[in-house]
Amino acid sequence: MSAHSQAVPHDPHFSVVSAPAFTREHIADLAAGRRAAVRVPGLLPATTCAEILRALEASPFEAYGRQRVQPPVMRFGVGVSDHRTDGTLADSYWPAAEAARNAWDQLGLPYDPFTLCREALGVNWPGAVAVGRQDGRELAPGVAREPNYGFQVHFDEALREFRGDLLDSPLVAQFAFNLYLSVPKTGGETVIWRHRWHPADESHRLPQSYGYSETVVGDAESAEITPAIGEALLLDPRNFHAVRPSEGGRRIALGFSMGLSITGDLLTWG
């Protein structure tokens, strides 16, 4: 058999599963590295997504720190990434988180969109699903992101990004959650590679950036996921991942990080 006719190697534990709801087994599989991602179409009804989107469209989005995040990514809300200093969460995060909560309240929605997402995640989970705390203070519940120009190849792992524990309850696994409110006609795909950070990867890091050149993943197996309105995506962000640029429409998603704590609870943060 020639080299060209051989099948591309596939890791059976690197797969994307689609299901009607998140289950305990799905989350356990992600935590153990037995899945790349889990998709749940229609986690929120299209009417609810449209209502949240209308409220957000009348609201000002801000860019993540432009020196660190290029191409620019817009967001409504606050995340820990812009308030990380020498491996700690800077004091500036707390007033920003309070301002973000007030901004979400002022949208006038009859519900908290992030509460809806946490409730859906917790339907089949035996523990609590709650917003995480640091020194007893509740972190922001999440953000609405608009990466129309895409996200660079990167990974997310609080254990490596922060000294000690980000949350009061130490984490044993981390996930990334997205719920799509608006999708472009083309593009906007999430790409996940079967490659986790290695010290040698730093030679591929882009200057003064959160991201890496795509050469960092080499010939690693990958999965590409096209977003759909109302669909939720839960992935293992310890794998390198990226978002492709969008064309013909805005790509807006509710998003937050989520960790499995040593107590068995799922804890979220923006």
C-alpha positions as CSV (number, residue, x, y, z in Angstrom):
1,M,0.0,0.0,0.0
2,S,1.4,3.4,-1.0
3,A,1.8,6.2,1.4
4,H,-0.8,8.2,-0.5
5,S,-3.4,5.5,-0.1
6,Q,-3.0,5.0,3.6
7,A,-5.8,6.3,5.9
8,V,-5.0,9.4,7.9
9,P,-4.5,8.4,11.5
10,H,-7.4,9.1,13.7
11,D,-7.6,9.2,17.5
12,P,-11.0,7.7,18.5
13,H,-10.9,9.9,21.6
14,F,-10.7,13.1,19.5
15,S,-14.2,13.5,18.3
16,V,-17.1,15.9,18.2
17,V,-20.5,14.6,19.4
18,S,-23.9,16.1,18.8
19,A,-26.7,15.5,21.3
20,P,-30.1,16.9,22.3
21,A,-28.7,17.9,25.8
22,F,-25.5,17.9,27.8
23,T,-25.2,14.8,29.9
24,R,-23.0,13.9,32.8
25,E,-21.1,11.5,30.5
26,H,-20.4,14.3,27.9
27,I,-18.8,16.5,30.5
28,A,-16.9,13.6,32.1
29,D,-15.6,12.7,28.6
30,L,-14.4,16.2,28.0
31,A,-12.7,16.3,31.4
32,A,-10.9,13.1,30.8
33,G,-9.8,14.0,27.3
34,R,-12.1,11.5,25.6
35,R,-13.8,14.1,23.4
36,A,-12.8,17.2,21.6
37,A,-16.2,18.9,21.9
38,V,-19.9,18.4,22.4
39,R,-22.6,20.2,20.4
40,V,-26.2,20.7,21.5
41,P,-28.4,22.2,18.7
42,G,-31.2,24.4,19.9
43,L,-30.0,24.7,23.5
44,L,-31.9,28.0,23.5
45,P,-35.0,28.6,21.3
46,A,-34.4,30.8,18.2
47,T,-36.9,33.3,19.6
48,T,-34.9,33.7,22.8
49,C,-31.7,34.1,20.8
50,A,-33.3,36.8,18.7
51,E,-34.5,38.6,21.8
52,I,-31.0,38.6,23.3
53,L,-29.5,39.7,20.0
54,R,-31.9,42.6,19.6
55,A,-31.0,43.9,23.0
56,L,-27.3,43.5,22.2
57,E,-27.5,45.2,18.8
58,A,-28.5,48.4,20.5
59,S,-25.6,48.2,22.9
60,P,-22.0,49.3,22.5
61,F,-19.4,46.6,22.1
62,E,-15.8,47.2,23.2
63,A,-12.6,45.6,21.9
64,Y,-10.3,43.3,23.9
65,G,-6.9,44.9,24.5
66,R,-5.8,45.7,20.9
67,Q,-2.1,45.3,21.6
68,R,-2.7,41.7,22.7
69,V,-5.6,40.8,20.6
70,Q,-5.2,41.2,16.8
71,P,-7.2,41.0,14.6
72,P,-9.6,42.9,16.9
73,V,-12.4,41.0,18.7
74,M,-15.4,42.9,20.1
75,R,-17.2,42.0,23.3
76,F,-20.0,43.1,25.6
77,G,-19.1,42.3,29.1
78,V,-15.8,41.6,30.8
79,G,-13.3,38.7,30.9
80,V,-10.4,37.9,33.1
81,S,-7.9,37.9,30.2
82,D,-7.7,41.7,30.1
83,H,-7.1,41.9,33.8
84,R,-4.3,39.5,34.3
85,T,-1.1,40.9,35.7
86,D,1.9,38.7,36.4
87,G,-0.2,35.6,36.8
88,T,-2.8,37.2,39.1
89,L,-6.2,38.7,38.7
90,A,-5.7,42.5,38.9
91,D,-7.8,44.7,41.2
92,S,-9.1,46.5,38.1
93,Y,-11.2,43.4,37.3
94,W,-13.7,43.9,40.1
95,P,-15.1,47.4,39.2
96,A,-15.1,46.2,35.5
97,A,-17.1,43.1,36.5
98,E,-19.6,45.3,38.4
99,A,-20.0,47.7,35.5
100,A,-20.5,44.7,33.2
101,R,-23.3,43.3,35.4
102,N,-25.0,46.7,35.4
103,A,-24.7,46.9,31.6
104,W,-26.4,43.5,31.2
105,D,-29.1,44.5,33.7
106,Q,-29.8,47.6,31.6
107,L,-30.5,45.6,28.5
108,G,-34.0,45.1,30.0
109,L,-34.3,41.4,29.3
110,P,-36.7,39.5,31.5
111,Y,-34.1,36.9,32.3
112,D,-30.3,36.5,32.6
113,P,-29.0,34.8,29.5
114,F,-26.1,33.3,31.4
115,T,-28.4,31.8,34.0
116,L,-30.4,30.1,31.1
117,C,-27.2,28.6,29.8
118,R,-26.0,27.4,33.2
119,E,-29.4,25.8,33.9
120,A,-29.3,24.0,30.5
121,L,-25.8,22.8,31.3
122,G,-26.9,21.5,34.7
123,V,-30.0,19.5,33.7
124,N,-28.1,16.2,33.9
125,W,-25.3,17.2,36.2
126,P,-25.4,15.9,39.8
127,G,-23.6,18.9,41.3
128,A,-24.2,22.6,41.2
129,V,-23.6,24.9,38.1
130,A,-22.7,28.3,39.5
131,V,-20.6,31.4,38.9
132,G,-17.1,30.9,40.4
133,R,-15.7,33.1,43.2
134,Q,-12.3,34.4,44.2
135,D,-11.8,35.3,47.8
136,G,-15.6,35.0,48.2
137,R,-16.3,37.6,45.4
138,E,-18.4,36.4,42.4
139,L,-16.7,36.7,39.1
140,A,-18.5,38.0,36.0
141,P,-20.8,35.3,34.5
142,G,-19.7,35.7,30.9
143,V,-19.4,37.9,27.8
144,A,-21.0,38.3,24.4
145,R,-18.2,38.0,21.8
146,E,-18.0,39.1,18.2
147,P,-14.9,37.7,16.5
148,N,-15.8,38.7,13.0
149,Y,-12.1,38.7,12.0
150,G,-11.5,35.4,13.8
151,F,-9.4,34.3,16.8
152,Q,-5.8,33.4,16.4
153,V,-4.7,29.8,17.3
154,H,-4.5,29.6,21.0
155,F,-5.3,27.5,24.1
156,D,-7.0,28.5,27.4
157,E,-6.0,27.0,30.7
158,A,-6.3,28.9,34.0
159,L,-3.8,26.6,35.6
160,R,-1.1,27.9,33.2
161,E,-2.4,31.5,32.9
162,F,-2.7,32.2,36.7
163,R,-0.4,31.5,39.6
164,G,-2.2,29.2,42.1
165,D,-6.0,28.8,41.8
166,L,-8.1,31.3,40.0
167,L,-11.2,30.2,41.9
168,D,-11.7,29.5,45.6
169,S,-12.5,25.9,44.7
170,P,-9.5,24.3,42.8
171,L,-10.3,23.0,39.3
172,V,-9.5,19.5,37.9
173,A,-10.6,20.3,34.3
174,Q,-11.6,23.3,32.2
175,F,-14.1,23.8,29.4
176,A,-15.1,26.6,27.1
177,F,-18.8,27.3,26.4
178,N,-20.4,29.2,23.5
179,L,-24.0,29.8,22.6
180,Y,-24.5,31.3,19.1
181,L,-26.9,34.2,18.7
182,S,-26.0,35.3,15.2
183,V,-23.9,33.5,12.5
184,P,-22.4,34.7,9.2
185,K,-23.4,33.3,5.8
186,T,-19.9,31.8,5.5
187,G,-16.9,31.4,7.8
188,G,-16.9,31.7,11.5
189,E,-15.9,28.0,12.0
190,T,-14.3,26.9,15.2
191,V,-11.3,24.7,14.6
192,I,-9.9,22.4,17.3
193,W,-6.6,20.6,17.0
194,R,-5.5,17.5,18.9
195,H,-2.5,19.3,20.4
196,R,-1.9,20.6,23.9
197,W,0.6,23.2,25.0
198,H,4.3,22.1,25.1
199,P,7.1,24.4,26.1
200,A,8.5,24.2,22.6
201,D,5.3,25.8,21.3
202,E,6.5,29.2,22.6
203,S,8.8,29.5,19.6
204,H,5.5,29.8,17.5
205,R,3.9,32.5,19.7
206,L,3.1,35.7,17.8
207,P,4.8,38.8,19.1
208,Q,3.0,40.5,22.1
209,S,0.0,38.3,21.4
210,Y,-2.3,35.8,23.1
211,G,-2.0,33.7,19.9
212,Y,0.3,31.4,18.0
213,S,1.2,30.9,14.3
214,E,-0.8,28.0,12.9
215,T,2.5,26.2,12.4
216,V,2.3,25.4,16.2
217,V,-0.1,22.6,15.5
218,G,1.9,21.0,12.7
219,D,0.0,18.0,11.2
220,A,-2.1,17.4,14.3
221,E,-5.6,16.0,13.7
222,S,-8.3,18.7,13.7
223,A,-12.0,19.1,13.8
224,E,-13.9,22.0,12.2
225,I,-17.3,23.1,13.6
226,T,-19.7,25.5,11.8
227,P,-21.8,27.6,14.1
228,A,-25.6,27.6,14.1
229,I,-28.0,29.9,15.8
230,G,-29.2,28.5,19.1
231,E,-26.6,25.8,19.2
232,A,-24.3,25.4,22.2
233,L,-20.7,24.2,21.9
234,L,-18.7,22.9,24.9
235,L,-15.1,22.2,24.1
236,D,-11.8,21.3,25.8
237,P,-9.8,24.5,25.5
238,R,-6.6,22.9,26.6
239,N,-6.5,21.8,22.9
240,F,-5.3,24.5,20.6
241,H,-8.2,26.1,18.8
242,A,-9.1,29.0,16.6
243,V,-12.0,30.8,14.9
244,R,-12.0,31.5,11.2
245,P,-13.0,35.0,9.9
246,S,-16.7,35.6,9.1
247,E,-18.2,36.8,5.9
248,G,-21.7,38.1,5.2
249,G,-22.9,38.7,8.8
250,R,-22.0,39.1,12.4
251,R,-20.9,36.1,14.5
252,I,-22.1,36.9,18.0
253,A,-22.0,34.3,20.8
254,L,-22.5,34.2,24.5
255,G,-19.4,32.7,26.1
256,F,-17.8,31.8,29.3
257,S,-15.1,29.5,30.8
258,M,-16.2,26.6,33.0
259,G,-14.3,24.4,35.3
260,L,-15.0,21.1,37.1
261,S,-14.0,21.8,40.7
262,I,-12.8,19.3,43.3
263,T,-16.2,19.5,44.9
264,G,-17.9,18.1,41.8
265,D,-19.5,21.4,41.0
266,L,-19.3,23.2,37.6
267,L,-18.0,26.8,38.1
268,T,-18.2,29.5,35.4
269,W,-16.4,32.8,34.8
270,G,-16.1,35.5,32.2
